[in-house]
Amino acid sequence: MSAVDTAWLRMDRPNNLMMICGVMTLRERIELDRLTATIEKRFLCFDRFRQRPVEVDGVTYWETDRAFDITRHVVRATLPGKAGQKQLQTLVSRLESTPLDPERPLWQFRLVEDFDGGSALITRIHHCYADGIALTRVVLSMTDTARRRSPANAAPPPKPGRGGHHDLWSPAGLRGAVALALKAGALIVDKGVEIWRDPATAVTLARQGTALAGEVARLALMEQDSPTRLKGTPGVLKRAAWAPPIPLADVKAVGKALHASVNDVLLSCVAGALRSYLLRKGDAVDSVMIRALVPVNLRPLEKAAELGNQFGLVFLDLPIGIEHPVDRLQAVRANMSALKASLEPVLSLGLLAAMGAGPKLLQDQLLLALARNATAVMTNVPGPQRPLYLAGARIESQMVWVPQAGNIGMGVSILSYNGQVQFGLVTDRGLCPDPERISSRFAAEFETLRQTLRV
């Protein structure tokens, strides 16, 4: 197993499981047998999903499960009562808090056969298998662009959305990213935890004059973001919520009017929703800044079908303290522009490599250093902009969350699909027991911005 994949395996904590969790709603009902046949044909063609990670004497490797049984991984789930979104969110919340069986390959599909006139599918895959770009490709390979009668008739999978407005960096501009990241990891392992324990070491690195050393120093000396009720030590129990989608065309129109990217518009709405939630709780928001860890793809799109993890992380400041929606958007845009010239994603990939290659003590120290300066992990996933079908049923909506590392207690997800943009959250129940009060504000914050511009 690669050092970076090993790092994600080691990051598991009872209060923050390293699972990527997704929810898909389907217009028509599908039966478990049909879903199982589709997964067996199109998911298990990736041999890695028949394997489980095993660690022996400090060395981690992939081991094929000789007793692999697909019925342990594709199972039926039921919802109580009316079986609506509230009940589905409750089930997702419970599964976000439940570890996968370490004796088996670390993934599972749960099918709710009867949901809102159709079906719903909950997916959980451990992050050590792959990053979001790779898993998006895997999931797309299970779908069709038209309704099909047989899951065995596999068509070439549609390509993942080419971000443009979603991607912070172009992979083409970072072709040497992985090599540079490994160099960063070697530097971090060489210096060890003293970089974070002794600020003078970081200052010395900064004076070396290289961009890489400067980025290491800046990360080590970074101040924590504002203390809010959303920041703290999470417990085991999680809460998940997602809101109705908004039209992607409307978001593009607002972005065009402000000479901003779609990404800028969406992130400013996230900041507005968090601000509104804190105000409703009676908290002060003046000058408050919440920082989010944002994954950045470092994998060329032509290699999207390869499993494993090849992404970095950047720290994005969300200006919660700015009241006017246009001013808040402009501040987000400025923060994003500053990040585009940064080596942060390369450095963080090096950090992850150092975590996996170095001793466990080093990983624990680096993980705390990486996570203490942020309140949330936030992802923005561009999906296909046409309807897709799974096992003959049309996919109505999708939502996916990446795990929260260290003591981060909130995950924020924005996902576009078929001309719509959907917003969702997973939170620690002790820090934020009512994430639906945040997710429900996303559309309202966008509408306020739109009305301000009269777009």
C-alpha positions, 0 to 999 in steps of 0.5 A: 500500500502506498504511503499516502493510502496508508496515512488515510488508513491510519487516520481512523478514529472512533470519533472520525471514521475515514469513510467516504459516504454517499447517498443516491436517490432513484426515481424508480424502485430497484430490487437488491438482486438487480443492484447486486448484479450491477455491482458484481459486473461493474464495481468488482471489475476493480480487483482492489475492492476484493481486497482489505488492508492488513498491517503486519510489523508496521508494514501495510499491504493489500490482501485478497479476501479469499472468503469474499461474499458480496452479500456482506457488502450489498445489503438491504436497508429499511426505513421506519414509518413514511420512509421520507428524507428525514428517515433517510437522513437518520439512517445516513447519520447512524452509518456515518458513525458505524465503522466498516468490518476490518475483517472484510474489504472496507466498503458497503452498499445499502439499498432502501428499495422503497423510498419516496416512490423509488429507491435510495442507495447509501454507499460507504467506502474507506478513503484508503481505497481511493480519492474523490476523483477516482471514486467518482470515475468508479461510480460513473462506470456503474451507470448508463446514459440511457435506461438499460435492461441488463446490468451486464451490458456495460457501456463506456462510463461517462467522463467526470465533470471537467471542473473549470469553475470547480477545480482550484488548479489545473492538473496540467499545471502541476505535472511535477506535483507528486515528485515535489510532494515526495520531496516535501514529505522527505523534508518533513520526515527529516525535521520531524515534529520539531517543525510544529513544536518549535516556531524557530525551526519554521522561521529558519526554514522560511529563511532558506528562501525556497518556495517549498521551505516557505510553505512548510514554515507558513503552515507551521506558523498558521494561526487557528481560525475563530473559536465558534460552537462549530469547533471543538473535540467531536464525539462518535455520533454524527448528523447528516442533512442535505437541502433541495438543489438550486439550478446551476444556470442561475449560479452561473448567471450570478457569477457572470454578473460579478465576474466571479467563478461558480465556485466563488458564488457557491462558497460565499453562500456556504459562508452566508449559511454558517453566518446565519446559523451562528446568528440564530444561535445568538453568537457574535459573528463580527470579524469571525473567520471559519477555515475549511480544508479543501481537497485539490486534485493532483491527478491528471484526468486521463488517470482518473480511473486509477485507484489510490489517493493523489490529492492535496489540501488547502486552507480556505478562509470563509469570511463569516463576519462580512454581512453584505452578500456581495462583499462576502463573495468578493472576499471569498474570491480574493482568498481563492485567488491567493490560494491559486499561487500556493504550493499548499496542495503539494505540501499537504500531499507530502504531509500525507506521505510523511504520515504514512511513511513515518512512525505513528507518533509523527503521524499523530503530531502532523494530523493534529497540526493539520486539523487544529487550524480548521473547522470544516472539511469542504468538497465541491464535486462536479458531476455529469450534467445529464441524467444517469441511470443505475440498474435501470433506474434514473438517478434523481439526486446525489450527495457525497461527503469526505471524512473529517480528519483529526478533531474537525467536526463538520463536513460540507459538500457541494455537488452538481448533477444534471443542471442542479447544485446540491448542498449537504452537511455532516456534523458532530452531534455534540457540536452541531445537533441540527445541521438541517438549519444550516443546509436549509439556509444555502438556497436562501443565501443564494437567493439573497445574493441573486436578488441583490444583483437582480439577476 
